[in-house]
Structures are given as structure tokens and as C-alpha cells.
Amino acid sequence: MPTTEIRPTKETNLYQYENHEELNKRYREKFGINENTTAEEIFQIVYDYILETQGEEFEVVKETLIGLTAVVGTVMVEASKGGWEWEPEWNICWVIGTGKDPRRTYLFNSIISCWRKKAKHTVAKLKTDYNYILKVR
């Protein structure tokens, strides 16, 4: 089965985990996102960025995708009272909800997948991830 280099790597996942707070601040400012911007509006911003960058090389958009993941992840963390988690065995940066059986989502992978496919279902996918995290409350 063919693979692609357009995917999260250990390095990008670790960078995401270690820098999500700073990335969240920087990309909120870059995209004009404030405390009144709803989760759905943020999901739409991600989708609009995906559409705007059709035809770009992954290396050109990778940093912005990481930044937008930090923004979306922070929204999910705040809504679920969860957090960011580093999984050293798999080298994954999870967004995790709270509760007895916390739910995790590999958000950066979701966003990259949507970008690779220029997916029209991006907003729906992000809503699904968001709702999945919230079910732990």
C-alpha cells in the first residue's frame, strides 16, 4: 500500500506537544481568532485555509497546520477540561478529555488527513473529534 510523507512525524508531534501554548497564541492572532470566536467558526477557518492552500507543497503549509492544530486542540481542551498528552511509545501528541475513561484524539493527524484530501468534510470531522472529547464530561 503506498504511503505518503505528508503525515505527522515524531518530530512534528513532539514540537506540537512542547509548543502548543505558544502556537495557540501566535495562530489565534494570525487568523484573528479571539475569545468570542466559536469552535465551529475556528473549524471553518481551518477548512478555509485548506481550500486556500490547494496546490501548495506540504512543507510550505506544515507550520500553519501545526499552529491551527494548536488552536483547535486548545478549544477542545478548554471545553472538555482536558489537556495535552505525549505518548512516548507511539510518539503521538494527543488531545485528551477528562474523566474515568478519558478519550483521546490525534488531532494533528485528522487535520493533515483533511489537508491531504482537500476534504470538504473538514468541519464535520473536527466537530466529530470535538464531540468525542466532550462526551467524557
C-alpha positions in Angstrom: 0.0 0.0 0.0 1.5 3.4 -1.0 2.4 5.8 1.8 3.0 9.5 1.8 5.4 11.8 3.5 2.5 14.1 4.2 1.9 12.8 7.7 2.7 13.6 11.3 6.2 12.6 12.4 7.8 12.1 15.8 9.4 15.5 15.4 6.3 17.4 14.4 4.3 15.6 17.2 6.9 16.5 19.8 7.1 20.0 18.5 3.3 20.3 18.8 3.3 18.9 22.3 6.1 21.1 23.6 4.9 24.3 21.9 1.1 24.1 21.8 0.6 27.1 24.1 2.8 29.5 22.1 1.5 28.2 18.8 -2.1 28.7 20.0 -1.4 32.3 20.8 0.5 33.0 17.6 -2.0 31.5 15.3 -5.0 32.9 17.1 -3.5 36.3 16.4 -2.6 35.4 12.8 -6.1 34.3 11.9 -8.0 36.9 14.0 -9.4 34.4 16.5 -10.4 35.8 19.8 -12.2 34.6 23.0 -15.6 35.2 21.2 -14.8 33.0 18.2 -16.8 29.8 18.4 -15.4 26.3 17.9 -17.4 26.0 14.7 -16.0 29.3 13.4 -12.5 28.0 14.1 -13.2 24.8 12.3 -14.4 26.9 9.3 -11.1 28.8 9.5 -9.2 25.6 9.2 -11.3 24.5 6.3 -10.9 27.8 4.5 -7.1 27.5 5.0 -7.2 24.0 3.5 -9.0 25.4 0.5 -6.7 28.4 0.1 -3.6 26.2 0.1 -4.7 23.7 -2.5 -1.7 23.0 -4.7 0.9 24.2 -2.1 3.7 21.9 -1.1 3.2 20.3 2.4 6.5 21.9 3.6 5.1 25.3 2.9 1.9 24.8 4.9 3.1 22.4 7.6 3.9 25.0 10.3 0.5 26.7 9.8 -1.3 23.3 10.1 0.6 22.7 13.3 -0.4 26.1 14.5 -4.1 25.6 13.6 -4.0 22.2 15.4 -2.8 24.0 18.5 -5.8 26.4 18.2 -8.3 23.7 17.7 -6.7 21.5 20.3 -6.8 24.3 22.9 -10.5 24.8 22.2 -11.1 21.1 22.8 -9.0 21.1 25.9 -10.8 24.1 27.4 -14.3 22.7 26.6 -13.5 19.2 28.0 -11.3 20.4 30.9 -8.8 18.1 29.4 -5.2 18.5 28.4 -2.4 17.7 26.0 -0.6 14.4 26.4 2.6 13.0 25.0 2.6 9.3 24.3 6.3 8.2 24.1 5.6 4.7 23.0 3.9 5.8 19.8 5.4 9.4 19.6 2.0 10.9 19.4 0.7 14.2 20.8 -2.9 13.6 21.9 -5.6 16.0 22.9 -7.3 14.3 25.9 -10.5 14.8 27.7 -11.1 14.2 31.4 -13.0 11.6 33.3 -12.7 8.0 34.4 -12.1 6.7 30.8 -10.6 9.8 29.1 -11.0 10.0 25.4 -8.1 11.0 23.1 -7.9 12.4 19.7 -4.9 12.5 17.4 -5.9 15.9 16.1 -2.8 16.7 14.1 -3.4 13.5 12.1 -7.0 14.5 11.5 -6.1 17.9 10.2 -3.3 16.6 8.0 -5.6 14.0 6.6 -8.2 16.6 5.7 -5.5 18.8 4.1 -4.1 15.9 2.0 -7.6 15.2 0.7 -8.6 18.9 0.5 -11.6 17.5 2.3 -14.9 19.2 2.1 -15.8 17.3 5.3 -13.1 19.1 7.4 -15.7 21.0 9.5 -17.7 17.8 10.1 -14.5 15.8 11.0 -13.4 18.5 13.5 -16.9 18.6 15.0 -16.8 14.8 15.4 -13.4 15.0 17.2 -14.7 17.8 19.4 -17.9 16.0 20.3 -15.9 12.8 21.0 -13.7 14.6 23.5 -16.7 16.3 25.2 -18.5 13.0 25.8 -16.3 12.4 28.8 -17.9 15.2 30.9 
